[in-house]
Amino acid sequence: MQGIRVLEVASWTFVPMAGGVLADWGADVLKIEHPETGDPQRGLISSGLIPSGVANFAIEVPNRGKRSVAIDLTTDDGHQALLDLAATSDVFLTSILPEARAKLRIDLDAIRAVNPDIVYVRGSANGQKGPEAGRGGYDASTFWARGGAADICTPASVEYPVPPPGGAFGDVLGGLTIAGGISAALLHRERTGEALVVDCSLLAMGAWATSFSLAAAAAFGLDRMPMGVREQNANPLVNTYKTGDGRFLSLVMMQSDRFWPELVTTVGRPELIDDPRFVDAAARAENKAACYTVLDEIFASRPLAEWRVVLADTEGVWAAVQTPGEVLVDPQIVANGQVRDVVGADGSQFRLLAPPLTFDETPPDLGRGPDLGEHTDEVLTELGYDTDKLIDLKIKGAIL
Protein backbone atom coordinates (compact mmCIF):
# COMPACT_ATOMS: atom_id res chain seq x y z
CA MET A 1 0.00 0.00 0.00
CA GLN A 2 3.00 2.31 -0.11
CA GLY A 3 2.05 5.45 -2.03
CA ILE A 4 -1.65 5.15 -1.13
CA ARG A 5 -3.10 7.94 1.01
CA VAL A 6 -6.16 7.26 3.16
CA LEU A 7 -8.13 10.15 4.64
CA GLU A 8 -9.97 8.85 7.70
CA VAL A 9 -12.81 10.70 9.40
CA ALA A 10 -13.86 8.05 11.89
CA SER A 11 -13.77 7.19 15.57
CA TRP A 12 -13.97 4.26 17.98
CA THR A 13 -12.68 0.94 16.56
CA PHE A 14 -14.71 -0.59 13.71
CA VAL A 15 -13.79 1.78 10.88
CA PRO A 16 -10.47 3.09 12.32
CA MET A 17 -9.32 -0.55 12.50
CA ALA A 18 -9.46 -0.62 8.71
CA GLY A 19 -7.17 2.42 8.61
CA GLY A 20 -4.85 0.73 11.10
CA VAL A 21 -4.55 -2.37 8.92
CA LEU A 22 -3.88 -0.25 5.84
CA ALA A 23 -1.19 1.63 7.78
CA ASP A 24 0.35 -1.72 8.71
CA TRP A 25 0.42 -2.51 5.00
CA GLY A 26 2.26 0.74 4.20
CA ALA A 27 -0.47 3.28 3.42
CA ASP A 28 -0.22 6.88 4.62
CA VAL A 29 -3.31 7.11 6.82
CA LEU A 30 -4.36 10.58 7.97
CA LYS A 31 -6.64 10.42 11.00
CA ILE A 32 -8.80 13.54 11.20
CA GLU A 33 -9.76 14.43 14.78
CA HIS A 34 -11.47 17.36 16.48
CA PRO A 35 -8.82 19.68 17.99
CA GLU A 36 -10.37 19.59 21.47
CA THR A 37 -11.99 16.19 21.89
CA GLY A 38 -10.23 13.93 19.43
CA ASP A 39 -11.34 10.33 19.06
CA PRO A 40 -13.61 9.51 22.05
CA GLN A 41 -11.43 6.53 22.89
CA ARG A 42 -8.65 8.92 23.87
CA GLY A 43 -10.78 9.77 26.92
CA LEU A 44 -10.98 6.22 28.26
CA ILE A 45 -7.91 6.77 30.47
CA SER A 46 -9.08 10.11 31.86
CA SER A 47 -12.52 8.58 32.49
CA GLY A 48 -10.97 5.76 34.49
CA LEU A 49 -12.06 2.89 32.22
CA ILE A 50 -8.39 2.28 31.44
CA PRO A 51 -6.07 2.83 34.44
CA SER A 52 -3.40 5.51 34.18
CA GLY A 53 0.06 4.14 33.59
CA VAL A 54 -1.26 1.55 31.13
CA ALA A 55 -0.99 2.03 27.38
CA ASN A 56 -4.31 3.21 25.96
CA PHE A 57 -4.75 0.07 23.87
CA ALA A 58 -8.20 1.28 22.81
CA ILE A 59 -6.42 3.97 20.79
CA GLU A 60 -3.29 2.01 19.91
CA VAL A 61 -5.00 -1.07 18.44
CA PRO A 62 -7.06 0.67 15.71
CA ASN A 63 -4.81 3.69 15.15
CA ARG A 64 -1.28 2.31 14.94
CA GLY A 65 0.92 3.81 12.30
CA LYS A 66 -1.36 6.74 11.43
CA ARG A 67 -0.74 10.48 11.38
CA SER A 68 -3.17 12.58 13.41
CA VAL A 69 -4.40 15.85 11.90
CA ALA A 70 -6.56 17.93 14.24
CA ILE A 71 -9.16 19.89 12.25
CA ASP A 72 -12.47 21.40 13.31
CA LEU A 73 -14.67 20.40 10.39
CA THR A 74 -17.50 22.66 11.53
CA THR A 75 -15.47 25.73 10.54
CA ASP A 76 -15.18 26.92 6.95
CA ASP A 77 -11.38 26.97 7.14
CA GLY A 78 -11.29 23.50 8.64
CA HIS A 79 -13.66 22.18 6.01
CA GLN A 80 -11.51 23.65 3.27
CA ALA A 81 -8.41 22.03 4.77
CA LEU A 82 -10.19 18.68 4.68
CA LEU A 83 -11.14 19.18 1.04
CA ASP A 84 -7.53 20.06 0.24
CA LEU A 85 -6.48 16.77 1.84
CA ALA A 86 -9.23 14.87 0.03
CA ALA A 87 -7.96 16.21 -3.29
CA THR A 88 -4.63 14.47 -2.62
CA SER A 89 -6.03 11.20 -1.23
CA ASP A 90 -6.86 7.83 -2.76
CA VAL A 91 -9.40 6.75 -0.14
CA PHE A 92 -11.93 8.58 2.02
CA LEU A 93 -12.84 6.42 5.02
CA THR A 94 -15.61 7.41 7.42
CA SER A 95 -17.88 6.15 10.19
CA ILE A 96 -19.92 9.36 10.38
CA LEU A 97 -23.68 8.78 10.10
CA PRO A 98 -25.52 10.08 7.00
CA GLU A 99 -27.16 13.13 8.60
CA ALA A 100 -23.92 14.24 10.22
CA ARG A 101 -21.97 13.64 6.98
CA ALA A 102 -24.34 15.96 5.15
CA LYS A 103 -24.13 18.58 7.90
CA LEU A 104 -20.31 18.46 7.86
CA ARG A 105 -20.35 18.60 4.05
CA ILE A 106 -18.30 15.41 3.73
CA ASP A 107 -20.84 13.21 1.96
CA LEU A 108 -20.05 11.46 -1.30
CA ASP A 109 -20.90 14.34 -3.62
CA ALA A 110 -18.89 16.86 -1.59
CA ILE A 111 -15.75 14.73 -1.55
CA ARG A 112 -16.08 13.59 -5.16
CA ALA A 113 -16.44 17.25 -6.20
CA VAL A 114 -12.77 17.82 -5.35
CA ASN A 115 -11.56 14.32 -6.24
CA PRO A 116 -13.67 12.27 -8.68
CA ASP A 117 -11.19 9.39 -8.45
CA ILE A 118 -11.36 8.87 -4.70
CA VAL A 119 -12.60 5.55 -3.31
CA TYR A 120 -15.34 6.52 -0.85
CA VAL A 121 -15.75 4.06 2.05
CA ARG A 122 -18.51 4.00 4.67
CA GLY A 123 -18.58 1.79 7.74
CA SER A 124 -21.92 1.80 9.54
CA ALA A 125 -23.95 -0.07 12.11
CA ASN A 126 -26.88 -1.17 9.96
CA GLY A 127 -25.96 -0.52 6.33
CA GLN A 128 -26.77 2.36 4.02
CA LYS A 129 -30.32 1.28 3.17
CA GLY A 130 -33.44 0.47 5.16
CA PRO A 131 -35.31 2.26 7.97
CA GLU A 132 -32.38 2.13 10.41
CA ALA A 133 -29.62 3.30 8.09
CA GLY A 134 -29.22 6.47 10.15
CA ARG A 135 -28.85 4.73 13.52
CA GLY A 136 -25.55 3.99 15.21
CA GLY A 137 -24.42 0.83 16.95
CA TYR A 138 -21.56 -1.01 18.62
CA ASP A 139 -20.11 -4.47 18.16
CA ALA A 140 -21.67 -5.89 21.36
CA SER A 141 -25.15 -4.80 20.33
CA THR A 142 -25.19 -4.86 16.56
CA PHE A 143 -22.57 -7.45 15.62
CA TRP A 144 -22.89 -9.87 18.54
CA ALA A 145 -26.50 -9.57 19.70
CA ARG A 146 -28.42 -8.57 16.60
CA GLY A 147 -26.19 -10.56 14.23
CA GLY A 148 -27.16 -13.81 15.93
CA ALA A 149 -23.94 -14.92 17.63
CA ALA A 150 -25.18 -14.24 21.18
CA ASP A 151 -28.18 -16.52 20.73
CA ILE A 152 -26.27 -19.24 18.91
CA CYS A 153 -23.55 -19.33 21.58
CA THR A 154 -25.85 -19.33 24.61
CA PRO A 155 -26.80 -22.73 26.10
CA ALA A 156 -30.43 -23.20 27.07
CA SER A 157 -29.39 -23.62 30.71
CA VAL A 158 -27.90 -20.12 30.89
CA GLU A 159 -30.23 -17.36 32.09
CA TYR A 160 -28.71 -14.50 30.07
CA PRO A 161 -27.07 -14.46 26.63
CA VAL A 162 -23.35 -15.10 26.56
CA PRO A 163 -21.43 -11.79 26.13
CA PRO A 164 -18.91 -11.34 23.31
CA PRO A 165 -15.40 -12.65 23.98
CA GLY A 166 -13.80 -9.34 24.89
CA GLY A 167 -14.05 -5.79 23.64
CA ALA A 168 -14.26 -4.86 19.97
CA PHE A 169 -14.68 -8.48 18.87
CA GLY A 170 -16.76 -7.62 15.82
CA ASP A 171 -14.97 -4.31 15.28
CA VAL A 172 -11.54 -5.78 14.56
CA LEU A 173 -12.98 -8.42 12.23
CA GLY A 174 -14.99 -5.75 10.46
CA GLY A 175 -12.01 -3.43 10.15
CA LEU A 176 -9.96 -6.14 8.47
CA THR A 177 -12.87 -6.80 6.12
CA ILE A 178 -13.12 -3.12 5.18
CA ALA A 179 -9.37 -3.03 4.52
CA GLY A 180 -9.79 -5.96 2.14
CA GLY A 181 -12.68 -4.20 0.41
CA ILE A 182 -10.57 -1.06 -0.01
CA SER A 183 -7.76 -3.13 -1.52
CA ALA A 184 -10.17 -4.64 -4.05
CA ALA A 185 -11.60 -1.21 -4.90
CA LEU A 186 -8.12 0.21 -5.48
CA LEU A 187 -7.30 -2.70 -7.79
CA HIS A 188 -10.57 -2.09 -9.64
CA ARG A 189 -9.70 1.61 -10.04
CA GLU A 190 -6.24 0.76 -11.33
CA ARG A 191 -7.61 -1.62 -13.94
CA THR A 192 -10.74 0.27 -15.04
CA GLY A 193 -10.27 3.88 -13.93
CA GLU A 194 -13.55 3.69 -12.01
CA ALA A 195 -13.67 4.80 -8.37
CA LEU A 196 -16.11 2.75 -6.30
CA VAL A 197 -18.16 3.35 -3.18
CA VAL A 198 -17.45 0.66 -0.56
CA ASP A 199 -19.85 -0.14 2.30
CA CYS A 200 -19.62 -2.47 5.28
CA SER A 201 -21.76 -2.68 8.40
CA LEU A 202 -21.48 -4.31 11.81
CA LEU A 203 -24.84 -5.99 11.26
CA ALA A 204 -23.72 -7.48 7.96
CA MET A 205 -20.50 -8.64 9.63
CA GLY A 206 -22.47 -10.26 12.44
CA ALA A 207 -24.69 -12.14 10.00
CA TRP A 208 -21.64 -13.12 7.92
CA ALA A 209 -19.81 -14.47 10.98
CA THR A 210 -22.80 -16.71 11.74
CA SER A 211 -23.56 -17.51 8.10
CA PHE A 212 -22.97 -21.26 8.50
CA SER A 213 -25.56 -21.41 11.28
CA LEU A 214 -27.94 -19.09 9.43
CA ALA A 215 -27.73 -21.29 6.34
CA ALA A 216 -28.40 -24.36 8.47
CA ALA A 217 -31.39 -22.67 10.12
CA ALA A 218 -32.77 -21.79 6.70
CA ALA A 219 -32.21 -25.30 5.37
CA PHE A 220 -33.97 -26.99 8.29
CA GLY A 221 -36.66 -24.34 8.72
CA LEU A 222 -35.48 -23.47 12.23
CA ASP A 223 -35.91 -20.24 14.13
CA ARG A 224 -33.16 -21.10 16.62
CA MET A 225 -30.19 -23.42 16.39
CA PRO A 226 -30.50 -26.29 18.90
CA MET A 227 -27.98 -26.24 21.74
CA GLY A 228 -27.52 -29.93 22.52
CA VAL A 229 -25.91 -31.42 25.61
CA ARG A 230 -22.25 -32.16 24.92
CA GLU A 231 -22.72 -35.86 25.71
CA GLN A 232 -25.29 -36.14 22.92
CA ASN A 233 -22.69 -35.56 20.22
CA ALA A 234 -22.45 -38.81 18.27
CA ASN A 235 -18.69 -38.44 17.82
CA PRO A 236 -16.96 -38.16 21.22
CA LEU A 237 -13.73 -37.21 19.45
CA VAL A 238 -15.25 -33.87 18.50
CA ASN A 239 -15.78 -32.22 21.86
CA THR A 240 -14.18 -30.46 24.82
CA TYR A 241 -12.78 -32.22 27.89
CA LYS A 242 -11.79 -30.93 31.33
CA THR A 243 -8.28 -31.68 32.56
CA GLY A 244 -7.23 -32.49 36.09
CA ASP A 245 -6.43 -28.87 36.90
CA GLY A 246 -9.72 -27.47 35.63
CA ARG A 247 -8.46 -26.49 32.18
CA PHE A 248 -9.89 -27.72 28.89
CA LEU A 249 -8.83 -29.56 25.74
CA SER A 250 -10.71 -29.26 22.46
CA LEU A 251 -10.62 -32.37 20.25
CA VAL A 252 -11.65 -32.09 16.59
CA MET A 253 -10.94 -35.54 15.19
CA MET A 254 -13.63 -35.76 12.54
CA GLN A 255 -12.50 -39.14 11.16
CA SER A 256 -12.94 -40.96 14.43
CA ASP A 257 -12.18 -44.46 13.10
CA ARG A 258 -8.85 -43.17 11.85
CA PHE A 259 -7.86 -41.39 15.06
CA TRP A 260 -9.42 -43.53 17.83
CA PRO A 261 -6.68 -46.22 17.97
CA GLU A 262 -3.85 -43.69 18.12
CA LEU A 263 -5.60 -41.51 20.67
CA VAL A 264 -6.41 -44.22 23.19
CA THR A 265 -2.94 -45.70 22.78
CA THR A 266 -1.33 -42.30 23.33
CA VAL A 267 -3.34 -41.66 26.49
CA GLY A 268 -2.37 -45.05 27.90
CA ARG A 269 -5.57 -47.03 27.28
CA PRO A 270 -4.80 -49.28 24.26
CA GLU A 271 -7.30 -51.89 25.42
CA LEU A 272 -10.08 -49.50 24.35
CA ILE A 273 -9.22 -50.18 20.70
CA ASP A 274 -10.89 -53.57 20.83
CA ASP A 275 -13.57 -52.73 23.38
CA PRO A 276 -16.78 -53.82 21.61
CA ARG A 277 -18.53 -50.67 22.82
CA PHE A 278 -16.04 -48.46 21.02
CA VAL A 279 -14.72 -50.62 18.20
CA ASP A 280 -15.89 -48.25 15.44
CA ALA A 281 -17.74 -44.98 14.91
CA ALA A 282 -21.15 -46.63 14.89
CA ALA A 283 -20.43 -48.42 18.17
CA ARG A 284 -19.09 -45.27 19.79
CA ALA A 285 -22.19 -43.36 18.70
CA GLU A 286 -24.48 -46.06 20.09
CA ASN A 287 -22.54 -46.14 23.35
CA LYS A 288 -21.68 -42.47 23.47
CA ALA A 289 -22.61 -42.04 27.15
CA ALA A 290 -20.13 -44.71 28.17
CA CYS A 291 -17.51 -43.33 25.77
CA TYR A 292 -17.82 -39.85 27.24
CA THR A 293 -17.53 -41.25 30.75
CA VAL A 294 -14.30 -43.04 29.86
CA LEU A 295 -12.77 -40.05 28.07
CA ASP A 296 -13.81 -37.67 30.85
CA GLU A 297 -12.02 -39.89 33.37
CA ILE A 298 -8.92 -40.14 31.21
CA PHE A 299 -8.52 -36.40 30.62
CA ALA A 300 -9.35 -35.57 34.25
CA SER A 301 -6.42 -37.72 35.35
CA ARG A 302 -3.67 -35.25 34.36
CA PRO A 303 -3.20 -31.48 34.31
CA LEU A 304 -3.15 -29.53 31.05
CA ALA A 305 0.65 -29.15 31.06
CA GLU A 306 1.09 -32.91 31.02
CA TRP A 307 -1.49 -33.41 28.29
CA ARG A 308 0.35 -30.89 26.11
CA VAL A 309 3.38 -33.18 26.27
CA VAL A 310 1.49 -36.45 25.89
CA LEU A 311 -0.53 -35.28 22.87
CA ALA A 312 2.22 -33.26 21.20
CA ASP A 313 2.84 -35.73 18.36
CA THR A 314 -0.72 -36.98 17.98
CA GLU A 315 -1.92 -36.89 14.37
CA GLY A 316 -5.50 -35.99 15.26
CA VAL A 317 -6.28 -32.31 15.74
CA TRP A 318 -6.56 -31.00 19.29
CA ALA A 319 -5.95 -27.70 21.05
CA ALA A 320 -5.81 -26.37 24.56
CA VAL A 321 -8.38 -23.74 25.46
CA GLN A 322 -5.91 -20.94 26.05
CA THR A 323 -6.03 -17.80 28.15
CA PRO A 324 -5.19 -14.42 26.56
CA GLY A 325 -1.83 -14.50 28.33
CA GLU A 326 -1.07 -17.90 26.82
CA VAL A 327 -2.04 -16.78 23.34
CA LEU A 328 0.47 -13.92 23.54
CA VAL A 329 3.31 -16.39 24.09
CA ASP A 330 1.94 -19.24 21.95
CA PRO A 331 5.03 -20.55 20.08
CA GLN A 332 3.18 -20.54 16.75
CA ILE A 333 1.89 -17.00 17.22
CA VAL A 334 5.38 -15.83 18.15
CA ALA A 335 7.14 -17.77 15.38
CA ASN A 336 4.91 -16.17 12.75
CA GLY A 337 5.55 -12.66 14.09
CA GLN A 338 1.98 -11.79 15.00
CA VAL A 339 2.76 -10.35 18.44
CA ARG A 340 4.84 -7.20 18.08
CA ASP A 341 6.48 -4.92 20.60
CA VAL A 342 5.67 -1.27 19.98
CA VAL A 343 7.18 1.81 21.63
CA GLY A 344 4.66 4.48 22.60
CA ALA A 345 5.02 8.25 22.33
CA ASP A 346 6.14 8.37 25.97
CA GLY A 347 8.79 5.69 25.47
CA SER A 348 6.75 2.94 27.11
CA GLN A 349 6.60 -0.46 25.44
CA PHE A 350 3.46 -2.46 24.79
CA ARG A 351 2.28 -5.28 22.57
CA LEU A 352 -0.02 -5.23 19.57
CA LEU A 353 -1.17 -7.96 17.20
CA ALA A 354 -0.26 -7.75 13.54
CA PRO A 355 -2.98 -8.53 10.98
CA PRO A 356 -3.44 -12.26 10.30
CA LEU A 357 -2.23 -11.82 6.72
CA THR A 358 1.40 -11.71 5.64
CA PHE A 359 2.96 -10.92 2.28
CA ASP A 360 6.09 -12.80 1.20
CA GLU A 361 6.05 -14.50 4.61
CA THR A 362 6.96 -11.22 6.29
CA PRO A 363 4.77 -9.69 9.02
CA PRO A 364 4.50 -5.89 8.87
CA ASP A 365 6.22 -3.50 11.23
CA LEU A 366 3.71 -1.80 13.50
CA GLY A 367 3.89 1.89 14.38
CA ARG A 368 2.40 3.48 17.48
CA GLY A 369 -0.83 5.44 17.54
CA PRO A 370 -0.39 9.22 17.15
CA ASP A 371 -0.98 11.83 19.81
CA LEU A 372 -3.92 14.14 19.12
CA GLY A 373 -2.94 16.55 16.33
CA GLU A 374 0.66 15.35 16.38
CA HIS A 375 1.04 15.67 12.61
CA THR A 376 -1.25 18.62 11.81
CA ASP A 377 1.53 21.04 10.88
CA GLU A 378 3.52 18.37 9.07
CA VAL A 379 0.66 17.22 6.88
CA LEU A 380 -0.68 20.67 6.03
CA THR A 381 2.84 21.89 5.25
CA GLU A 382 3.09 19.05 2.76
CA LEU A 383 -0.02 20.52 1.11
CA GLY A 384 1.73 23.86 0.72
CA TYR A 385 0.34 25.70 3.74
CA ASP A 386 2.98 28.18 4.95
CA THR A 387 3.71 29.15 8.55
CA ASP A 388 1.57 32.28 8.44
CA LYS A 389 -1.45 30.30 7.25
CA LEU A 390 -0.96 27.63 9.91
CA ILE A 391 -0.77 30.27 12.63
CA ASP A 392 -3.89 31.98 11.29
CA LEU A 393 -5.82 28.70 11.30
CA LYS A 394 -4.68 27.95 14.86
CA ILE A 395 -5.78 31.40 16.04
CA LYS A 396 -9.19 30.82 14.44
CA GLY A 397 -9.48 27.44 16.15
CA ALA A 398 -9.76 25.59 12.84
CA ILE A 399 -6.76 23.38 13.59
CA LEU A 400 -4.65 22.35 16.55
Buried (B, 14 or more C-beta within 10 A) or exposed (E): BEEBBBBBBBBBBBBBBBBBBBBBBBBBBBBBBBBEEBBBBBBBBEEEEBEEEEBBBBBBBBBBBBBBBBBBBEBEBBBBBBBBBBBBBBBBBBBBBEEBBEEBBBBBEBBBEBBEEBBBBBBBBBBEEEEBBBEBBBBBBBBBBBBBBBBBBBEEEEEEBBEBEEBBBBBBBBBBBBBBBBBEBBEBBEEEEEBBBBBBBBBBBBBBBBEEBBEEBEEEEEEEBEBEEEEEBEBBBBBEBBBBEEBBBBBBBEEBEBBBEBBBBBBEBEEBBEBEEBBEBEBBBBBBEBBBEBBBEBBBEBEBEEBBEEBEEBEBEBEBBBEEEEEBEBEEBEEBBBBBEBEBEEEEEBEBBBBEEEEEEEBBEBBBBBBBBBBBBEBBBEEEBEEEBBEBBBEEBBBB
